[in-house]
């Protein structure tokens, strides 16, 4: 089984080398796809230094479009049997890939979400209202999809590649999370609903002073995306 790890990157010069090292240390046959979404700090210079590395595919956006757009670009270049999303900051631990991949390896799942709220192994205590917003958005999404996820907004989403085939993604920013959730909830493989599992993960959340990018406007937009992709799609 080959793993394609898609990493959207925007202004992550302080964490980029560290996250790349951690991903490389994971015990899988893998390719690493990094998509720079027109970073304005030193991120692009670091990526230019890495361009010759055989395990990397490095792609560039000439205009900043958002996380969803970067993931679309990465998915188009993924050649692995399984596709995993990894943020370029240090909020999520690549050392937990075996936990995320296990339900797929055992033949139980087609999609796996890593939940920060399902008995997480280790989680930073901070940003109460951020967690409340995540809970509300997950609840609203679940009502529309008839799923019982505990963390729809998580970064860690893992897909068999055939799940992504035929899904047309449109969201450019953080609307990707409710959009992909709505669309895999309707997806069929061999005439059957896609099997979705959750596993608990650790979460080392950043403050906004540390470079966290998602804000309240993205939360409001997420409500629209939940309604759009479930009711009007």
DAURDA-V635195 format. One record per helix or strand of 2 or more residues. SS is the DSSP state (H for helix, E for strand). FROM is the first residue (numbers start at 0). TO is the last residue. Records with the same first field share a line. If there is no record, write none. Layout:
BEGIN
SS=FROM-TO ; FROM-TO
END
This chain:
BEGIN
E=1-8 ; 28-35 ; 55-59 ; 81-84 ; 110-114 ; 156-159 ; 187-188 ; 191-192 ; 195-199
H=15-23 ; 42-49 ; 66-75 ; 93-104 ; 127-144 ; 160-163 ; 175-185 ; 207-209 ; 215-231
END
